[in-house]
Amino acid sequence: MKQSYHFLVFFLLLSSIGEIRAEKLPLLKATSERWNVMSLTDESRIVCQSLSREQASPLVGGYRSEWFRSRPFETWKSSDEKVQGAIQSEWVVNFSGFSPEAKTAFLHAVLVWADLISSNVPIVIDAFVDDSASGAAVVSISFTGPWILSGEDVFLPAALTDHIIGYDAEPGQPDIVVAVRRDQSEFYFGLDGATPANKLDFVSIIVHELAHGLGISSSYVVGGDGKGYYGYETDPPSPDQPLPLVFDTFVCDAREIALTGDAPALSDKQSFQSGSVELAAALTSDQLYFLGPISAILSGRVVPIPLYAPRSFSWVSSVSHLDEIAFPPGGIDSLMTPGISLGESNHHPGPIAVGILAELGWTVYFEKHLPQFGVGAGVASDIVITNPYTNRTLSGDIYVFDPVGQLLDTAVLFPNLTTTAFNLEPLASVTLRGPSTGPLNTGSVKVATTLPVSGMIRFDLQGTGVAGVGHGEVADWVILPVRRSEALSTGVAIRNVGASAIDVDLSLANAGERVPNGVATRQIPANGRIAEFIQELFPAASTADFTGTLEVRARAGRFAAIGLELEVGKRFTTLPVTLVR
């Protein structure tokens, strides 16, 4: 049985003016004297002095920026790096005490997020090694406010504040502080996800903690008096005190589930009062949900997203994580559950976590990958993108790549589109029409949009017929059914979704037994793709009359894949792939 380790997340609790009001939260009462006075730069932004190392509390942690700055450190800027791929945001990391391998792994985690969210304001992290850091790593977050967001007064993470207002409201101060424990013998610093069974994957830990720093953070607590609390107060208090964090406003209980988005959140005073036993009961009901249309679509569920809400409230875990039963280890969204096991690795926060950040106010890019297209020589392809929202306009870009990952001229292949950028009104669609005339061009397509979309390619093969090809499942390990007869064969199209080349291992099986000579390895360039039938993948294997399965597994990185089946002169169809758990 795997041993589970819980992520430790320590939040900086801030007020908007003057002194923190921690004594209003019974759980924090014993440590309220540890808080220093906050000072203002203006009416909406805090100068975060936080806690000194000597004053750090077991319940609430933080570090003086001055104490960190007095130590030797080196600064890394993403803008100084020649990074391949679509880096959407700039990050600055100030390191102290990190070994070269720890720094490389930390930056690998940073670049995961740099490719997922967009911001014109650099996101600043102070990262250091410290004896007092408990657990694997501790993250401290600066919150600002109150701000009016969607008609409600809320506190925002500092990095999100800067993104929304368009400038750094507090130059020279970090948005996120990460302290890593000094004893790192249990960490695996590799970038390949091949974490040994007795190690904790460091990249996974940092990707997880940065998600909290960007806003997946709740203020809900259950106090020693058995009552539930949320939010923070300004000084002097306003009539609407306390005020929630922006994440809090999306949290709902089971009685209020409504796909329309009209379900009141826990911070809605018409439903729950801060300082009530009713709120405490909800927080420990094992039935809390994040309610938002983007994350619901990404999860493929007909109910809001289950959050971690155990019967016994956990200060560092409850509400601020996805439910570990609904999202077990090995799943695409499992990284944002409260624990990680030895030997477990996941270098992507998952589509639900990305969707949650979009709900909070981040500009994020959602990608759909279409692993196979063909235009010319009797093959026509239509790319169809649809906006599924009734009240949201989205924008996006379409990128077409050849098999080796080089960008193709979209306007040449799809003459009805004069630019790769597009805007879609609610419930609208756009179609790129690729004619069947001219020389054959093949490859793959990436669609990057500001909201999740549906995407497909309509193939028209002369003499065979029309088939719709949906987007490929993004994974690192999949399986699909395959078969071959005299005129029919199954193949697979695999698109590398990353910014560096990946190696994928392919293996053929029949009735669960490996087929002799049924193993192969292919290297796929960044943004490249392979599309081959089983007789091409395994020329030495006996596949003349075959029914079985094909496994595709990346040694590192991730891919999007879809099965293809062709019966010459009769039909062409696609097959779904299934993620291997």
Residue pairs with C-beta under 8 A, 6 or more apart in sequence:
2 329
2 341
2 342
2 343
2 344
3 341
3 342
4 339
4 340
4 341
5 135
5 136
5 200
5 339
5 340
5 341
5 342
6 135
6 314
6 316
6 317
6 338
6 339
7 135
7 136
7 137
7 205
7 208
7 209
7 316
7 317
7 321
7 338
7 339
7 340
8 134
8 135
8 136
8 137
8 138
8 316
9 138
9 139
9 209
9 212
9 217
9 316
9 320
10 60
10 61
10 62
10 138
10 139
10 140
10 316
11 60
11 140
11 141
11 143
11 217
11 219
12 48
12 50
12 60
12 62
12 140
12 141
12 142
12 143
13 20
13 22
13 28
13 35
13 60
13 143
13 219
13 232
14 20
14 38
14 46
14 48
14 142
14 143
14 144
14 145
14 155
14 232
15 21
15 38
15 46
15 232
15 233
15 234
15 235
16 43
16 44
16 46
16 144
16 145
16 146
16 234
16 235
17 38
17 40
17 43
17 234
17 235
17 236
18 37
18 38
18 40
18 235
19 35
19 37
19 38
19 235
20 32
20 35
20 38
20 232
20 235
21 232
21 233
21 235
21 237
22 28
22 29
22 31
22 32
22 35
22 60
23 29
23 32
24 229
24 233
24 242
25 221
25 223
25 229
26 223
26 224
26 225
26 227
26 229
27 59
27 221
27 222
27 223
27 224
27 229
27 315
28 59
28 60
28 221
30 59
31 57
31 59
31 60
34 51
34 55
34 57
34 60
35 51
36 49
36 50
36 51
36 52
36 55
37 49
38 46
38 47
38 48
38 49
39 46
39 47
39 49
40 46
40 47
41 47
41 169
41 170
42 169
44 144
44 145
44 146
44 147
44 169
45 144
45 161
45 169
45 170
46 142
46 143
46 144
46 170
47 170
47 173
48 62
48 65
48 142
48 158
48 170
48 173
49 64
49 65
50 62
50 63
50 64
50 65
50 140
50 142
51 57
51 60
51 61
51 62
51 63
51 64
52 63
52 64
52 67
53 63
53 64
53 67
53 130
53 132
56 62
56 63
56 132
58 134
59 315
61 138
61 140
61 179
62 140
62 177
63 126
63 130
63 140
63 177
63 179
65 126
65 173
65 174
68 94
68 96
68 126
68 128
68 177
71 96
71 97
71 128
72 96
73 94
73 95
73 96
73 126
73 128
74 94
74 95
74 96
75 92
75 93
75 94
75 95
76 92
76 93
76 95
76 103
76 107
77 90
77 91
77 92
77 122
78 87
78 89
78 90
78 91
78 92
78 110
78 111
78 114
79 90
79 122
83 111
83 114
83 499
84 499
84 500
84 526
85 111
85 115
85 498
85 499
85 500
85 526
86 115
86 365
86 448
86 499
87 111
87 114
87 115
88 114
88 115
88 116
88 117
88 118
88 119
88 365
89 113
89 114
89 117
89 118
89 119
89 123
90 114
90 119
90 121
90 122
90 123
91 110
91 113
91 114
91 122
91 123
91 124
91 125
92 122
92 123
92 124
92 125
93 106
93 107
93 110
93 124
93 125
93 127
94 124
94 125
94 126
94 127
94 174
95 103
95 106
95 127
95 128
96 126
96 127
96 128
96 129
97 128
97 129
97 130
97 182
98 106
98 127
98 128
98 129
98 180
99 184
101 189
102 129
102 180
102 184
102 187
102 189
102 202
104 189
104 191
105 189
105 190
105 191
105 202
105 203
105 206
106 127
106 202
106 206
108 191
108 203
108 347
109 203
109 206
109 207
109 210
109 347
110 125
110 206
110 210
112 203
112 207
112 347
112 348
112 349
113 207
113 210
113 211
113 214
113 349
115 499
116 349
116 354
116 364
116 365
117 214
117 354
117 357
117 362
117 363
117 364
117 365
118 362
118 363
118 364
118 365
119 159
119 162
119 163
119 362
119 363
120 163
120 166
121 159
121 162
121 163
121 166
121 167
121 168
122 168
123 159
123 162
123 175
123 176
123 214
124 168
124 173
124 174
124 175
124 176
125 174
125 175
125 176
125 177
125 178
125 210
125 213
126 174
126 176
126 177
126 178
127 177
127 178
127 179
127 180
128 178
128 179
128 180
129 179
129 180
129 181
129 182
129 184
130 179
130 180
130 181
130 182
131 181
131 182
132 179
133 179
133 180
133 181
133 182
134 181
135 181
136 180
136 181
136 187
136 200
136 205
137 178
137 179
137 180
137 181
137 205
137 206
137 209
138 178
138 179
139 176
139 177
139 178
139 179
139 209
139 210
139 212
139 213
140 176
140 177
140 178
140 179
141 157
141 158
141 175
141 176
141 177
141 212
141 213
141 217
142 157
142 158
142 173
142 174
142 175
142 176
143 155
143 156
143 157
143 158
143 232
143 245
144 155
144 156
144 157
144 158
144 161
144 169
145 153
145 154
145 155
145 156
145 161
145 243
146 153
146 154
146 155
146 234
146 238
146 243
147 153
147 154
147 155
147 156
147 161
147 164
148 154
149 156
149 246
149 361
150 249
152 244
152 249
152 267
153 238
153 240
153 243
154 243
154 244
154 245
154 246
154 248
154 249
155 219
155 231
155 232
155 243
155 244
155 245
155 246
156 164
156 215
156 245
156 246
156 361
157 175
157 213
157 214
157 215
157 217
157 246
158 169
158 170
158 173
158 175
158 176
159 175
159 176
159 213
159 214
159 215
160 214
160 215
160 246
160 360
160 361
160 362
161 169
162 168
162 169
162 175
163 361
163 362
163 363
164 361
175 213
176 210
176 213
176 214
178 206
178 209
178 210
178 213
184 202
186 198
186 199
186 200
187 199
187 200
187 201
187 202
187 205
188 195
188 196
188 199
188 200
188 201
188 202
188 345
189 202
189 203
190 203
191 203
191 347
191 556
192 555
192 556
193 201
193 203
193 345
193 346
193 347
193 476
193 556
194 345
194 555
194 556
195 201
195 204
195 342
195 343
195 344
195 345
196 343
197 342
197 343
198 342
198 343
199 342
199 343
200 340
200 342
201 340
201 344
201 345
201 346
203 345
203 347
204 335
204 340
204 344
204 345
204 346
204 347
205 340
207 335
207 346
207 347
207 348
207 349
208 335
208 336
208 340
208 349
211 335
211 336
211 349
211 353
211 357
212 320
214 357
214 362
215 246
215 247
215 356
215 357
215 360
215 361
215 362
216 247
216 320
216 321
216 336
216 353
216 356
216 357
217 245
217 247
217 320
218 230
218 245
218 247
218 248
218 251
218 318
218 319
218 320
219 230
219 231
219 232
219 244
219 245
219 248
220 228
220 229
220 230
220 248
220 251
220 266
220 279
220 283
220 318
220 319
221 228
221 229
221 230
221 283
221 313
221 315
222 228
222 229
222 280
222 283
222 284
222 313
222 318
223 229
223 280
226 277
226 280
227 275
227 276
227 277
227 279
227 280
228 272
228 274
228 275
228 276
228 277
228 278
228 279
228 280
228 281
228 282
228 283
229 242
229 274
229 275
229 279
230 242
230 244
230 248
230 266
230 267
230 274
230 279
231 241
231 242
231 243
231 244
231 245
231 248
231 267
231 274
232 242
232 243
233 241
233 242
233 243
234 241
234 243
242 274
244 267
246 360
246 361
247 320
247 356
247 360
248 265
248 266
248 267
249 265
249 267
250 265
250 290
250 291
250 292
250 356
250 359
250 360
251 265
251 266
251 267
251 288
251 289
251 290
251 291
251 307
251 319
252 263
252 264
252 265
252 266
252 288
252 289
252 290
252 291
252 304
253 266
253 282
253 285
253 287
253 288
253 289
254 285
254 287
254 289
256 263
256 264
256 271
257 263
257 289
257 291
257 303
257 304
258 291
259 296
259 302
259 303
259 304
261 291
261 292
261 293
263 291
263 304
264 270
264 271
265 271
265 291
266 272
266 279
266 282
266 283
266 288
267 274
272 278
272 279
272 282
273 279
280 313
282 288
283 309
283 313
283 318
283 319
284 309
284 310
284 311
284 312
284 313
284 318
285 309
285 311
286 309
286 310
286 311
287 309
288 306
288 307
288 308
288 309
288 319
289 303
289 304
289 305
289 306
289 307
290 304
290 305
290 307
290 356
290 359
291 304
291 305
292 304
292 305
292 355
292 356
292 359
293 359
293 389
294 355
294 356
294 358
294 359
294 451
294 452
295 304
295 305
295 352
295 355
295 356
295 358
295 359
296 303
296 304
296 305
297 355
297 388
297 452
298 351
298 352
298 354
298 355
298 366
298 452
299 305
299 333
299 351
299 352
299 355
305 322
305 352
305 356
306 322
306 323
306 325
306 326
306 327
307 319
307 321
307 322
307 323
308 314
308 317
308 318
308 319
308 320
308 321
308 322
308 323
308 324
308 337
308 338
309 318
309 319
309 323
310 317
310 318
314 338
316 338
317 338
317 339
321 336
321 337
321 338
322 333
322 334
322 336
322 337
322 352
322 353
323 337
324 334
324 337
324 338
324 339
327 333
327 334
327 336
327 337
327 350
327 352
328 334
329 337
329 341
329 344
330 344
330 581
331 350
331 579
331 581
332 348
332 350
332 351
332 474
332 475
332 579
333 350
333 351
333 352
333 353
334 346
334 350
335 346
335 348
335 349
335 350
335 353
336 349
336 350
336 352
336 353
348 558
351 366
351 452
354 364
354 366
355 364
355 366
355 452
357 364
358 364
358 366
358 450
358 451
363 450
364 450
365 448
365 449
365 450
366 448
366 449
366 450
366 451
366 452
366 453
367 446
367 447
367 448
367 474
367 497
368 385
368 446
368 447
368 449
368 453
368 454
368 455
368 471
369 444
369 445
369 446
369 447
369 471
369 472
369 474
369 495
369 497
369 560
370 383
370 444
370 445
370 446
370 447
370 455
370 456
370 457
370 469
370 470
370 471
370 472
370 495
370 560
371 444
371 472
371 493
371 494
371 495
371 529
371 531
371 560
371 561
371 562
372 442
372 444
372 457
372 469
372 493
372 529
372 531
372 562
372 564
373 381
373 383
373 400
373 434
373 442
373 443
373 444
373 445
373 457
373 459
373 469
374 381
374 440
374 441
374 442
374 459
375 381
375 413
375 414
375 434
375 435
375 436
375 438
375 440
375 441
375 442
376 434
376 435
376 436
376 437
376 438
376 439
376 440
376 441
377 436
377 438
377 439
377 440
378 436
378 461
378 462
378 463
379 436
379 440
379 459
379 460
379 461
379 462
380 433
380 434
380 435
380 436
380 459
380 460
381 434
381 457
381 458
381 459
381 460
382 431
382 432
382 433
382 434
382 457
382 458
382 460
383 398
383 414
383 431
383 432
383 434
383 445
383 447
383 455
383 456
383 457
384 429
384 430
384 431
384 432
384 455
384 456
384 457
384 458
385 396
385 398
385 422
385 424
385 429
385 430
385 431
385 447
385 449
385 453
385 454
385 455
386 424
386 428
386 429
386 453
386 454
386 455
387 393
387 394
387 424
387 425
387 426
387 427
387 428
387 429
387 451
387 453
388 427
388 452
388 453
388 454
389 426
389 427
389 451
390 426
390 427
391 426
392 426
392 451
393 423
393 424
393 425
393 426
394 423
394 424
394 449
394 450
394 451
394 453
395 421
395 422
395 423
395 424
395 449
395 450
396 421
396 422
396 424
396 447
396 448
396 449
396 450
396 453
397 420
397 421
397 422
397 447
397 448
397 449
398 410
398 417
398 420
398 422
398 432
398 445
398 446
398 447
399 407
399 410
399 420
399 445
399 446
399 447
399 448
399 527
400 407
400 408
400 410
400 413
400 414
400 443
400 444
400 445
401 407
401 408
401 443
401 444
401 445
401 446
401 527
401 528
401 529
402 408
402 441
402 442
402 443
402 528
403 442
403 443
403 444
403 528
403 529
403 530
403 531
404 525
404 528
405 496
405 525
405 526
405 527
405 528
408 441
408 443
410 417
410 420
410 432
411 417
411 418
411 419
413 434
413 441
414 432
414 433
414 434
415 433
415 435
416 431
416 432
416 433
417 430
417 432
422 430
424 430
424 453
436 460
436 462
442 531
443 529
444 493
444 495
444 527
444 528
444 529
445 455
445 457
446 495
446 497
446 527
447 453
447 455
454 471
455 470
455 471
456 468
456 469
456 470
456 471
457 468
457 469
458 466
458 467
458 468
458 469
459 466
459 467
459 468
459 469
459 572
460 466
461 467
461 572
463 569
464 566
464 568
464 569
464 570
464 571
464 572
465 570
465 571
465 572
467 571
467 572
467 573
467 574
468 574
469 562
469 574
470 562
470 574
470 576
471 560
471 562
472 493
472 494
472 495
472 559
472 560
472 561
472 562
472 577
473 560
473 561
473 562
473 576
473 577
473 578
473 579
474 497
474 558
474 559
474 560
475 558
475 559
475 560
475 561
475 577
475 579
475 580
476 553
476 554
476 557
476 558
476 559
477 551
477 552
477 553
477 554
477 579
477 580
478 551
478 552
478 553
478 561
478 577
478 578
478 579
478 580
479 549
479 550
479 551
479 552
479 577
479 578
479 580
480 490
480 492
480 549
480 550
480 552
480 561
480 563
480 575
480 576
480 577
480 578
481 490
481 547
481 548
481 549
481 550
481 563
481 575
482 490
482 491
482 492
482 508
482 534
482 546
482 547
482 548
482 549
482 550
482 563
483 489
483 490
483 546
483 547
483 548
483 565
484 490
484 533
484 534
484 535
484 543
484 544
484 545
484 546
485 545
487 567
487 568
487 569
487 570
488 565
488 566
488 567
488 568
489 533
489 534
489 535
489 565
489 566
490 533
490 534
490 550
490 563
490 564
490 565
490 575
491 531
491 532
491 533
491 534
491 536
491 537
491 563
491 564
491 565
491 566
492 506
492 531
492 532
492 537
492 550
492 552
492 561
492 562
492 563
492 564
492 577
493 529
493 530
493 531
493 561
493 562
493 564
494 504
494 522
494 524
494 529
494 530
494 531
494 552
494 559
494 560
494 561
495 524
495 527
495 528
495 529
495 559
495 560
495 561
496 502
496 524
496 525
496 526
496 527
496 528
496 529
496 557
496 559
497 527
497 557
497 558
497 559
497 560
498 526
498 557
498 558
499 526
499 527
500 526
500 557
501 523
501 524
501 525
501 526
501 528
502 523
502 524
502 554
502 555
502 556
502 557
502 558
502 559
503 521
503 522
503 523
503 524
503 554
503 555
503 556
504 521
504 522
504 523
504 524
504 552
504 553
504 554
504 555
504 559
505 519
505 520
505 521
505 551
505 552
505 553
505 554
505 555
506 519
506 520
506 521
506 522
506 537
506 538
506 550
506 551
506 552
506 553
507 514
507 518
507 519
507 520
507 550
507 551
507 553
508 514
508 515
508 518
508 519
508 534
508 537
508 538
508 541
508 543
508 548
508 549
508 550
509 515
509 518
509 548
509 549
509 550
509 551
510 546
510 547
510 548
510 549
511 548
515 538
515 541
515 542
515 543
515 546
515 548
516 541
516 542
517 538
517 540
517 541
517 542
518 538
518 541
519 538
520 537
520 538
522 530
522 537
524 530
524 559
531 564
533 564
533 566
534 541
534 543
534 546
534 550
535 543
537 550
551 580
552 559
552 561
552 577
553 580
561 577
562 574
562 575
562 576
562 577
563 574
563 575
563 576
563 577
564 572
564 573
564 574
564 575
565 572
565 573
565 574
565 575
566 572
